[in-house]
Amino acid sequence: MGNKTIKNALISVFHKEGLEPIVKQLIKHGINVYSTGGTQTYLEQYDMQVFPVEELTTYPSILGGRVKTLHPKVFGGILSRRENEYDALQLEEYDIPEIDLVIIDLYPFEDTVASGASEEDIIEKIDIGGISLIRAAAKNFKDVVIIPSQNQYTALAALIEDSATTTLEQRKQFATAAFAVSSHYDTAIHGYFSGNGFSHQENGTKELRYGENPHQQGFFHGDISALFDQIHGKELSYNNLLDVDAAVNLIADFDETTFAILKHNNACGLASRPHLIDAWKAALAGDPVSAFGGILITNVRVDEETAAEMHELFFEVVIAPSYSKGALAILQKKKNRIILIQKPCEFPNRQFRSLLNGVLEQDKDLSTQGVSDMESVTHRKPTETELEDLIFANKLVKHTKSNTIVLAKNKQLLGSGCGMTSRVDALKFAITKANSFQFDLNGAVMGSDAFFPFPDCVEIAHNEGIDVVIQPGGSIKDGRSIDYCNNNGMAMVVTGVRHFKH
């Protein structure tokens, strides 16, 4: 019941692109391939011999193609339990071959609805045989590999590159993906008939191209269309969605015209300015190297001038509340560039994370600190301009992976150290970043997500010309850092609010 070798495969797909190398590999491994009409015709043009499913069922496709695979010889071969003696006898009695691999890609029901097609055409795109094959093969995952959509072609190609043998774990993973496809498909159909939209179900499931890495499956459970209108580009990936989530939560804390550039959920560029073009230039200057391939977000309408500057950079996604006509004409020149319009919406106030054999739940960190939340604990008090930079830095600290240190000046990110195991290392990295892009740290402020148990960070900062610090406080050794600041003319404020982000 562990490892199984594929001997017979059944293929019936709508999207055929990407199928050719897979079938060539199957044939190379000596696997018999059965196929329905359209798929068979497509494969035969590449001189690949496949067997028509009619040869298996002894029935032609009938009712205008509505019935092709709904037959005991097909479903018996899929659902038979290989180690069940009674099942084996029945397969032999009725001359039914075991089908070990099923490759399906369903009729594009959602795309058909979205195209404005007639109800008659929409109804014809409700897949019956395909969805039944998916469920049957997934149910019998102990013996059968199910490929439920075109999104899984790449995973299958990698799986059979060297061998036609699969493990139980691999088959169960494909079955999990299959039931997600089935669930989403049925939800879309129900949405259409109930008049609630074909893909806007609260608990809908969308299969992604893959997860964090190509060898991992990925799904999104939710309604992304309630938050954004995607007006251009390829589908959002698993990693795109993680970055988009980080981006929208970050920008939500800024009221001024602000531009942010994110990479791996952390801001590598951020600036607030009266004019968007200046905010963009200042954000990009923060780290133009890391900005390559990043996620861009702003909280104001993107104009043509700014879009022209943005277009010079390769980036994956841009998010804004709106775009001028000229801006869109520029940004849409890149075929795969994802352009999102962020809708006014309420985000959930709870967060969930799966781990071990359960789920963690917590309130989102919705806390931000203003001047009234800051307690000045040193002889020197921050100036008005420094207070504005402290607020800016502290907001950024909240959205950066711990341990983190943020260096900012004139409402511009100069450098950050994120995800470090030591706060000293985070500061040193932030300084190195800022220096590498020729920023003058004299007059900059430092923000920390947690307290300083030792005065080492304030000493390092002071030696770089940074004389204003914001931190939550709360260490029993707070006095040591405060004393260092007082002895060296530095200003420090504490907020009493820690912003860990793991």
C-alpha positions in Angstrom: 0.0 0.0 0.0 3.1 2.2 0.0 4.9 2.6 -3.3 2.9 2.0 -6.5 4.0 1.8 -10.1 1.8 3.4 -12.7 0.8 1.0 -15.5 -2.2 2.6 -17.0 -3.2 6.3 -17.3 -6.4 8.1 -18.2 -6.2 11.7 -19.6 -9.1 14.0 -20.2 -8.3 17.7 -20.1 -9.5 21.0 -21.3 -6.2 22.9 -21.1 -3.7 20.8 -23.1 -0.7 23.1 -23.0 2.1 21.5 -21.1 0.7 17.9 -21.5 3.0 16.8 -24.3 6.3 16.3 -22.3 4.3 14.5 -19.6 2.7 12.0 -22.0 6.1 11.4 -23.7 7.5 10.5 -20.3 4.6 8.2 -19.5 5.1 6.4 -22.8 8.8 6.2 -22.2 8.1 4.4 -18.9 5.9 1.9 -20.8 2.6 3.2 -19.5 -0.6 2.7 -21.5 -2.3 6.0 -22.0 -6.1 6.2 -22.5 -7.6 9.5 -23.6 -10.8 11.2 -24.6 -11.3 12.6 -28.1 -10.0 16.2 -28.0 -7.0 15.2 -25.9 -6.3 12.2 -28.1 -6.3 14.4 -31.2 -4.0 16.9 -29.5 -1.5 14.2 -28.5 -1.5 12.4 -31.8 -0.3 15.5 -33.6 3.0 14.9 -31.7 3.2 11.3 -33.0 2.3 9.9 -29.6 0.2 6.7 -29.6 -2.6 6.8 -27.1 -5.7 4.6 -26.8 -9.1 6.1 -27.2 -11.3 5.7 -24.1 -13.9 4.1 -26.4 -11.5 1.2 -26.8 -11.9 0.6 -23.1 -15.6 1.3 -22.8 -16.7 -0.1 -26.2 -19.1 2.9 -26.3 -18.6 6.1 -28.3 -18.9 9.6 -26.9 -22.6 10.4 -26.9 -25.0 13.2 -26.3 -22.8 15.8 -27.9 -19.8 14.9 -25.7 -21.8 15.0 -22.4 -21.0 11.3 -21.8 -17.6 10.0 -22.5 -16.0 8.5 -19.4 -19.0 7.6 -17.3 -18.7 3.9 -17.6 -18.0 0.9 -15.2 -14.8 0.0 -17.1 -13.4 3.5 -16.4 -14.6 3.9 -12.8 -14.0 0.3 -11.9 -10.4 0.6 -13.0 -10.0 3.7 -10.8 -11.9 2.7 -7.7 -10.7 -0.9 -7.4 -8.8 -1.6 -4.2 -5.6 -3.3 -5.3 -5.2 -5.4 -2.3 -8.9 -6.5 -2.1 -9.2 -10.0 -3.5 -12.9 -9.6 -4.4 -12.2 -6.4 -6.4 -9.4 -8.1 -8.2 -11.7 -11.0 -9.2 -14.3 -8.6 -10.6 -11.7 -6.7 -12.6 -10.6 -10.0 -14.1 -14.2 -11.1 -14.7 -15.2 -8.0 -16.6 -11.8 -7.4 -18.3 -11.2 -4.0 -16.6 -7.6 -2.7 -16.4 -6.4 -1.0 -13.3 -6.1 2.8 -13.9 -3.2 4.1 -11.8 -3.0 7.7 -13.0 -5.8 10.1 -13.8 -5.1 13.5 -15.4 -8.0 16.0 -15.5 -8.5 19.6 -16.3 -12.1 20.7 -15.9 -14.2 22.8 -18.3 -13.5 26.5 -17.5 -16.8 27.2 -15.8 -15.7 30.4 -14.1 -14.0 31.8 -17.2 -17.1 31.2 -19.2 -19.3 33.0 -16.7 -16.8 35.9 -16.6 -16.9 36.2 -20.4 -20.6 37.1 -20.4 -21.6 33.9 -22.2 -25.2 32.8 -22.5 -26.7 30.6 -19.9 -26.8 27.7 -22.3 -23.0 28.0 -22.9 -22.4 28.3 -19.1 -24.5 25.2 -18.4 -22.5 23.2 -20.9 -19.3 24.2 -19.1 -20.4 22.4 -15.9 -18.1 19.4 -16.0 -19.7 16.1 -15.0 -17.3 13.3 -16.1 -14.2 15.2 -15.1 -15.4 16.1 -11.6 -16.5 12.5 -11.1 -13.1 11.2 -12.2 -11.3 13.6 -9.8 -13.4 12.5 -6.8 -13.0 8.8 -7.7 -9.3 8.9 -8.1 -8.8 11.1 -5.0 -11.0 8.7 -3.0 -8.7 5.8 -4.0 -5.5 7.7 -3.4 -4.0 4.6 -1.8 -3.6 3.2 -5.3 -4.2 6.0 -7.7 -2.4 9.3 -8.6 -4.9 12.1 -9.4 -3.8 15.3 -11.2 -6.8 17.5 -10.9 -5.8 20.6 -13.0 -3.3 22.1 -15.3 -1.7 23.7 -12.2 -0.4 20.3 -11.2 1.2 19.4 -14.6 4.6 20.7 -13.5 4.5 18.7 -10.3 3.6 15.5 -12.1 6.4 16.1 -14.7 9.0 16.3 -11.9 7.5 13.3 -10.2 7.8 10.9 -13.2 11.0 12.3 -14.6 13.1 9.3 -13.4 10.5 6.8 -12.3 6.8 5.9 -12.7 6.6 4.9 -9.0 4.9 7.1 -6.4 4.7 7.0 -2.7 1.6 7.0 -0.6 2.4 10.5 0.8 2.8 11.8 -2.7 -0.6 10.4 -3.8 -2.3 11.8 -0.7 -0.9 15.2 -1.4 -2.3 15.1 -5.0 -5.7 13.9 -3.5 -5.7 16.9 -1.1 -5.2 19.2 -4.1 -8.0 17.3 -6.0 -10.6 17.8 -3.3 -9.7 21.5 -3.1 -10.3 21.8 -6.9 -13.5 19.9 -6.6 -14.7 22.1 -3.7 -13.9 25.3 -5.4 -15.5 24.2 -8.6 -18.8 23.2 -6.9 -18.7 26.5 -4.9 -18.4 28.5 -8.1 -21.4 26.7 -9.7 -23.5 27.1 -6.5 -22.6 30.8 -6.5 -23.8 31.2 -10.1 -27.1 29.5 -9.5 -27.7 31.3 -6.2 -26.9 34.7 -7.8 -24.1 35.4 -5.4 -21.3 35.5 -8.0 -19.3 32.6 -9.4 -16.1 33.0 -7.4 -16.9 35.3 -4.5 -17.8 32.8 -1.8 -16.7 33.7 1.7 -14.9 30.4 2.2 -13.9 29.7 -1.4 -10.7 27.8 -2.1 -8.4 28.8 -4.9 -5.6 26.5 -6.0 -2.3 28.3 -6.6 0.4 27.5 -9.0 2.4 26.1 -6.1 3.3 27.0 -2.5 6.3 28.8 -1.1 8.5 26.6 -3.4 7.6 24.8 -6.7 7.6 21.4 -4.9 4.9 22.5 -2.5 1.2 22.6 -3.2 -0.6 25.9 -2.4 -4.1 27.1 -1.9 -5.8 30.3 -0.9 -9.0 30.0 1.2 -10.9 33.2 1.1 -12.2 35.9 -1.3 -9.4 38.0 -2.6 -11.7 39.7 -5.0 -13.5 41.4 -2.1 -10.2 43.2 -1.4 -8.8 43.9 -4.8 -9.6 44.3 -8.5 -6.8 42.7 -10.5 -6.7 44.6 -13.8 -3.6 43.2 -15.3 -1.0 40.5 -15.1 -0.6 36.8 -14.2 -2.3 35.1 -11.2 -1.1 36.0 -7.7 1.2 33.3 -6.4 1.5 32.0 -2.8 4.5 34.3 -2.1 2.8 37.2 -3.9 -0.1 36.9 -1.5 2.2 36.9 1.5 3.8 40.1 0.3 0.5 41.7 -0.6 -0.8 41.0 2.9 2.3 42.5 4.5 2.1 45.5 2.1 -1.5 46.4 2.8 -1.1 46.1 6.5 2.0 48.4 6.4 0.5 51.1 4.3 -2.7 51.2 6.4 -0.7 52.8 9.2 0.2 55.8 7.1 -2.1 58.8 6.4 0.3 61.0 4.4 1.2 60.2 0.8 3.5 57.2 1.2 5.2 54.7 -1.0 6.6 51.4 0.1 8.6 48.7 -1.5 8.5 45.2 0.1 10.6 42.1 -0.3 9.9 38.9 1.6 7.3 40.6 3.8 9.7 43.4 4.9 9.9 47.0 3.7 13.2 47.6 1.9 12.1 51.1 0.9 9.5 53.5 2.5 9.0 57.2 2.4 6.3 59.8 3.0 6.3 63.0 1.0 3.8 65.7 -0.1 4.0 64.4 -3.7 3.9 60.8 -4.9 6.8 61.1 -7.3 9.1 62.3 -4.5 7.8 59.5 -2.2 8.6 56.9 -4.9 12.1 58.3 -5.5 12.9 58.4 -1.7 11.5 54.9 -1.2 13.5 53.4 -4.1 16.7 55.2 -2.8 16.3 53.3 0.5 17.5 50.1 -1.2 17.4 50.1 -5.0 19.1 46.7 -5.1 16.5 44.8 -2.9 13.7 46.7 -4.7 14.3 44.5 -7.8 11.4 42.0 -8.1 9.6 43.5 -5.1 6.0 44.5 -4.2 5.1 48.2 -4.6 2.3 49.9 -2.7 1.0 53.4 -2.2 -2.0 54.9 -0.6 -2.8 57.5 -3.3 -3.7 57.5 -7.0 -0.7 56.6 -9.2 -0.1 59.3 -11.8 1.6 59.1 -15.2 4.8 60.8 -14.1 5.3 58.3 -11.2 4.3 55.3 -13.3 7.0 56.2 -15.9 9.7 56.2 -13.1 8.3 52.9 -11.7 8.3 51.3 -15.1 12.1 51.4 -15.2 12.2 48.9 -12.3 11.3 45.2 -12.6 8.7 44.5 -9.9 6.1 41.7 -9.4 3.0 43.6 -8.1 1.8 47.1 -7.7 -1.1 48.1 -5.4 -2.9 51.4 -5.3 -6.4 52.8 -4.7 -6.5 54.0 -8.3 -4.4 54.8 -11.4 -4.6 57.5 -14.0 -5.3 56.4 -17.6 -1.7 57.4 -18.6 -0.2 55.5 -15.7 -2.1 52.3 -16.6 -0.9 52.6 -20.2 2.7 52.6 -19.0 2.4 49.9 -16.3 0.5 47.5 -18.5 3.4 47.3 -21.0 4.8 44.4 -19.0 2.6 41.4 -19.7 3.0 39.6 -16.4 3.1 42.6 -14.1 0.3 42.3 -11.5 -1.7 45.5 -11.1 -4.1 45.6 -8.2 -6.7 48.2 -7.2 -7.2 48.1 -3.5 -10.8 48.4 -2.5 -12.0 50.2 0.6 -12.6 47.3 3.0 -12.4 46.1 6.6 -9.6 43.5 7.3 -10.1 40.8 9.9 -8.9 41.8 13.4 -7.8 38.2 14.2 -4.8 36.3 13.0 -4.4 32.5 12.7 -1.3 30.4 12.1 -1.1 26.6 11.9 1.6 24.9 13.7 2.4 21.5 15.4 -1.0 19.8 15.5 -3.1 22.9 16.0 -3.7 26.6 15.3 -2.6 29.7 17.0 -5.0 32.6 17.2 -4.4 36.2 18.3 -5.6 39.8 17.9 -3.8 41.6 15.1 -1.3 44.2 16.2 -3.4 47.3 15.5 -1.6 49.6 17.9 0.3 52.6 16.7 2.0 55.2 18.9 1.8 59.0 18.6 3.5 61.7 20.5 1.1 61.4 23.4 2.1 57.7 23.8 5.8 58.6 24.1 7.5 59.1 27.4 10.7 61.0 27.2 13.1 59.4 29.7 16.3 61.5 29.0 17.4 65.0 29.7 17.5 65.8 26.0 14.0 65.9 24.4 13.3 65.1 20.7 12.6 68.1 18.5 9.3 68.3 16.6 11.0 67.0 13.4 12.6 64.1 15.3 9.2 63.2 16.9 7.7 62.9 13.4 10.6 60.6 12.4 10.2 58.6 15.6 6.5 58.0 14.8 7.5 57.0 11.2 10.2 54.6 12.4 8.0 53.0 15.0 5.3 52.3 12.5 7.9 50.6 10.3 9.3 48.6 13.2 5.8 47.2 13.8 5.7 45.7 10.3 9.3 44.3 10.2 10.4 40.8 11.3 12.0 40.6 14.7 14.6 41.2 15.9 14.5 44.5 14.1 16.1 47.9 14.1 14.9 50.7 11.8 16.9 53.8 10.9 15.0 56.7 9.5 15.4 60.4 8.7 13.0 62.9 7.1 10.3 60.2 6.9 12.5 58.0 4.8 13.8 54.5 5.6 17.6 54.6 5.5 18.3 51.0 6.6 16.8 48.2 8.6 18.0 45.0 10.1 15.2 42.4 10.1 14.7 38.8 11.3 18.0 38.8 13.2 18.8 36.6 16.2 20.5 39.5 17.9 19.4 43.1 18.2 23.0 44.2 17.9 23.3 42.4 14.6 20.1 44.0 13.5 21.5 47.4 14.2 24.9 46.6 12.5 23.1 45.4 9.4 20.9 48.5 9.3 24.0 50.7 9.5 25.7 48.7 6.8 22.7 49.0 4.5 22.4 52.7 5.1 26.2 53.3 4.5 26.1 51.2 1.3 23.7 53.6 -0.3 25.6 56.7 1.0 23.1 57.9 3.6 24.3 60.4 6.2 23.2 58.9 9.5 23.8 62.1 11.4 20.4 63.3 12.6 18.7 60.0 11.9 16.5 58.2 14.5 16.6 54.6 15.6 13.5 52.5 16.3 13.5 49.1 18.0 10.7 46.5 18.3 11.7 45.5 21.8 13.7 46.9 24.8 17.5 47.2 25.1 18.8 45.0 28.0 22.2 46.6 27.5 23.5 50.0 26.3 25.4 48.4 23.4 22.9 49.4 20.7 22.6 53.0 21.8 26.4 53.3 22.0 26.8 51.9 18.4 24.0 54.2 17.2 25.6 57.2 18.8 29.0 56.4 17.2 27.2 56.6 13.8 25.7 60.0 14.5 22.2 58.7 15.6 21.2 60.5 18.7 17.4 59.9 19.0 15.9 56.5 19.9 12.4 55.0 20.3 11.9 51.7 22.1 9.2 50.1 24.2 11.2 49.9 27.4 10.4 47.4 30.1 13.8 45.9 30.8 15.0 45.8 34.4 18.2 47.3 33.0 16.5 50.2 31.1 18.5 52.5 33.3 21.8 51.5 31.7 20.7 52.6 28.2 19.1 55.8 29.6 22.3 56.7 31.5 24.4 56.2 28.3 22.0 58.6 26.4 22.2 61.2 29.2 25.9 61.0 29.3 26.2 61.5 25.6 23.5 64.0 24.8 21.1 61.5 23.2 17.3 61.6 23.4 15.3 58.5 24.1 11.5 57.9 24.3 9.7 54.8 25.5 6.2 53.7 24.4 5.4 50.8 26.7 4.3 48.8 23.6 6.4 46.0 22.2 6.0 45.1 18.5 7.4 41.6 18.1 6.7 40.1 14.6 7.7 36.5 14.3 
